[in-house]
Amino acid sequence: MYKLCARFFIVVLSCSFASIAHGQFQNGGQSSLLKVPLISQRAATTQRIGTTDIIVTYHRPLVGGRNIWGKTVPYGEVWRAGANENTIIEFTDPVSIEGQPLAQGVYGLHMIPDENEWTIIFSKASTAWGSFSYNQSEDALRVKVKPHAAEFHEALAYDFDDLKPDSTAVTLTWEKLAVPFKVSANVNEIVAKSLPAQLRGWPGYTWDAWDDAATYLLENHGDLNDAFKYEERSIQIEERFDNFMTKSRILDGLGRKDEAATTKNAALQMANAFQLHAYGRQLQTQGQQAQAFEIFQMNLKKNPNNWLVHSEIARMNCAKGDYTNAIKEMKLSAEAAPATNKPFMEALVKKLEAKEDINK
């Protein structure tokens, strides 16, 4: 008798939820206790901006021929923004929503639809069933956004649109409506704050992790004093062309020009043929042809028989309009080059034979 009464209670409760959920269940109900297929299926979608992950977990109701907005989903009432359990959104770092700050964490995502403006709600309570127990006092943030027309979507979906290096639009799309809200992250600040903890792990035992950390701060307008400390640690672990060059750039950024020049010269002295070639080519791409040729001359003195050096001589001859010797040197480079590099060098030979400037 007890089991019969308990089963009767579950069925009634299930039917009650079905009614409250505006018809999302078919035939009066579904099991909330057993692992059986749900009519509104579970989904999860994720996007990373910078190093910050955004994860939306939700259930996908179908239109099923219903009149959705203002009917199945009433205007002016808090809605779970999905089906079944409340929709959950997680941010692995602090973010801004439509320009307003929101702490790292997991939130229940609710919405209040209206014809012309929606309220997006981030609730500190993220484990509720639907919005039935929603309490405004638990709000972490509310923002207002504008919906817009969209192509028909039978199943409710969350997508990430307008992706940029530090932001994206999280967009709910269902029936013929889309509701986006912008999420942005202070990527450089987040990364800078994370570096000390990252460098306490196994990467901190390598020279290149410290060099990478310093390079990130240098190239993303971070604290150059911190970058200098990281680079000094990199050099302490192992002296390399790479970390000496980075240190030189940091010193230059700090206004310590003489020290920067001394450190750069030390880097060039320890560079191998490939590193000198790559640095010279980098200078060429930056429009510093004269400085690039100085590096090529240095490489010629240090590594006169290296196949890359022949290509550098060819480039210098090309700049003078001496295509005969340029072709000769580039052919020597192509003949001695590793198999993976031969096609590229042979293509340069053909350009020189056509009297094309290979330094552009």
N, C-alpha and C positions, 0 to 999 in steps of 0.2 A: 504493500500500500504506500509506504514511504517513497519507494522508487517511482511509482506511478505519479504521485503528487509532485515530486521533484522534476520529472520529465515535463509534466503539464506546465509547471512554473517556467521552465526554460523556453518552451514553445511560445508561451504568452509573452515572455520578456522579449524573445526574438521578434515576434510580430509587432510588439510595441516599438522597438527600434526601427523596424522596417517602415512603420508609418511615419515616425519622426524624421527618418532619413529621406523623406520625400520620394518614396518609390524606388530607391536604388536596389532593393531586393525584389526578386521575382517570386511569385507563388507564396507570398506571405512570410518568408524568412529564410535564414540559412544558419548553419551551425556556427556558434561563436566559441565552441570548445574543442572541436576536432579540426585536424589539418585536412580540409577538403577544399576543392576549388571555390574561390570567391567570384562573384559576378563582376565586381569592380576589382580588377587585378592589381596586385602590388607592383610598383615600379620604383626605380631609383635612378637618378641622373646626377652627374658630377661635372664640375668644371674647375680648373685651376687658373687663377690669375696671379702672376708672379709665383710665389710659393704658397699661396693661400688656396685651400680647397673649399669649394662650396658643394654641399651634398643635399639634394632634395629627395626625400623618401615619401611616397604618396600612393594612393590607390586611384585607379582610373575608371570613373563611371562613364557609361556610354550615353549618348543622346537618346537613342532608342525611340526616335520620333516624337520626343517630348518638347514642349515649349520651355526652354531652360531659364532664360534670364527674366526675372520678375515673376516667375511662376514656380517651376521646380526649385530654383534657387531664388528666394524672395529678395527684393531690394530692401535695404535698410536693416538687415539682420546679419548677425555674425555667422559666418559659414566656414566650414572646415577646409575649404579650398581643395577638395578632393572627395574621398569617400572613406567609410570605415573609421579607423583610428585617425586622429588629427594628422594633417600633413606636418612633416618635420623638416626643418632646414638647419643645417650645421655649417658653422664657419670655423676653420681651424686657426684663424688669427682675428684680431680686431678688424672691423670693416666699417664702411660708411654706407648707409642705405639712403638713397636720394639726398646725399650730403649730410645726413645725420649719423653720429657715431653709434656703433653697436659693438658690444664686447664679444670676444671669442666665446663660442658656446653652441649649445643645441637648443633650438626654439620650436615651440608649436607655432605653425604658420596658419593664421586665420585671416579672413577677408570680410569686409562689409561692402557688398556690391551696390552700386547705384547706376542710374542711366548714364551720367556724365562724369562721375568721379568715384573712385574706389578707395577704401581705407585698407591698407596692408598692416597687419598686426603681427608682431613677434612676441609671443608669450613665453614667460619663463617656465610655464608648465608644458611639457612636451610629451606626456605619456597618457593623455586623456583619450577617451573614445569620442571622436567628433568634436563638436563645439558645444555639446550639451552642458558641460560643467565649466565652460569658459567663464573666467572672472577677470574683469578689466583691471583689478588691482594687481594682477600678475603680469601686466604688460611690461615688456622691456622697452618697446618702441612702437610707435604708430606713425605711418607716413601716408600721404595722399598721392594718388597717381591717376592718370587718365587712361581709360580703356580705348581701344580702337578696333575697327572692323578687321577681320582676318578671313582667310579661306576656311571652309568648313572642316572641322575636326570631329569625327564621331566619338573618339575617346579623348578624355581630358589629358593634357600633356604639359610638362614643364620643359622648356628649352632655354638655351643660353644664346642670346643674340648680341649684336653690336660688340663683339669681343675686341678689347684693347689690351695693351700690356698691363694696365692696372685697373681695369674695370670690365664689367659685362652687364647685360640686362637679363635678369631672370624673368622669363615670360610664361605666364599661364595662358594656354590656348584651349578653348573648348567651344563647340558649336561654331558660331561665326564671330567670335570675339577673342581678342588678345589683351592681356593685362600685364604690362612690363613694369618692373621696378629695378632701378640701377643699383648695383653693388660695386663698390670700389675699395681698394686697399692701398695703403701707403707702403708700396713694395720695398722701396729702398730702406725705409726705417725698419720694417719687419726683418729684412735680411740682415741688416747691420746688427740688430739686437740678437739675432739668432747665431751669429758667427762665433762668439765666445763658447757657447754650449757645443756647437758643432765641432769646434777645434779641441774640445776636451775628449772627444772620441778618438777612434783609430786614425781618422784623417790627420789629426794633430801630430802624428809621428812622422809625417811626410813633409818634405820641403815644398811640394807643389800645392798642398792644401793651404798653407800659410800664404804662399804667393798668390793663389787664386783669391783668397780673402782680401789681400791688399789690393789686388787688381780691381776687384769689384768696387771697393770703396773709391779707388782712384777714378774709375771710369763712370761712376754714378754719383759723383759730387758728395761723397761721404766724408767722414772725418779723416783728414790726411795724417794727423798725428797717430790715430789708431792704425791707419794703413802702414805708416812707417814702422810701428812696433811689430806688426805682423810680418813685414818684410825682413826685419832684422832677425826674427825668429826663424824664418825660412832659410836665410843665409847661414844662421848658426847650425842648422841641421845639415845643410849641404850647399856649398858655393856653386852656383850655376850661372851661366850666361843669362838665363831667363830672369832670375830674381835680382841680379845686379841691374839689368835693364829696367825692371820695374822700380827698383829703389831709386834709380836715376830720375825716372819720371816723377816719382813722389817728391824727391828733393827739389826738382824744378818747380813743381806745384807749390811747394812751401816757400819758394823764393830763395832757396839756397843754391844759387846757380853754379858756383865754383865746385861745390861738393857733387852736384849733379853731373858736371862735366867729367870730374875725376872718376866717379863711379861708372859712368858710361864707357870711358876708355878702358877701365878694368874689365867690364863686360865684354867689350870687343876683343880684348886680348885672349880671353878664354873661349871665344866662339869658334865653332867648327865651320867647315865650308858651307854646309847647308844653312846654318844659322846666319852667317854673314850674307849669304845670297838672299835669304828670306827678308832680312832687315833691309838690304838694298832695294829689293823689289817693293817693299812696303813704302820706302821713301819715294820711289818713283810714282806709286799710286797716289801719294800725297802731294805730288807736283814738285818734289825736291830732287830734281834730276842731278844737279851738281853734287849734292851730298851723297846721292845713291852711287854715283860713279866713283866717289872717294872710297866708299865701302867696297866696291868691285875691285878697285886697285889694291886695297888691303888684302882682299881675298886672293888676288893674283900673286901677291908676294908670299902669302902664307901657304897657299895650296895651288901651286902653278899647274899641276897635272890633273886636277879634279875636273870631271866632265862639266860641272856647273860653271866653272871659271871660263871655259871656252864660250859658253853662251853669254856670259857677261862681257867678254871681249867683243863678241858679235854685236851686242847692244851698243857698246861704246863706238864701234866702227859705224854702225847704222846711224847713230846720232851725228856723225861727221859726214854722212853721205857716202861712205866707203863701202858700197854693197859687195864688192868683190871679196874683200877680206872678211866682211861680216858673214857672207855665205860660207866661206872656207871654215871659219871658226864654229859656226852653228852646225855644220856637217860633222866636224870633229866631236862636238857635244852630243849630237844624235847618235853617232856610232858607238860612243862609250857609255851612253845613258843606260840605266836599267830598263828591262823590257817594258815595265809599266809606264815609263816616261818617254820612250822612243816616239810614240805617235805624236805627242805634243811637240817635241823638238823637231820632228820631220815636218810638221805643219808650219813651224816658224821658218824652216828652210824655204819652203814654198812661198811664204810671204816675202822673204827677202829677195828671192828670185824674181818676184813680181814688183820689186822695189817699193814694198810697203814698209812704213815705219813701225817696227815692232815695239817701240818704247811708248806708244800711245796707250 
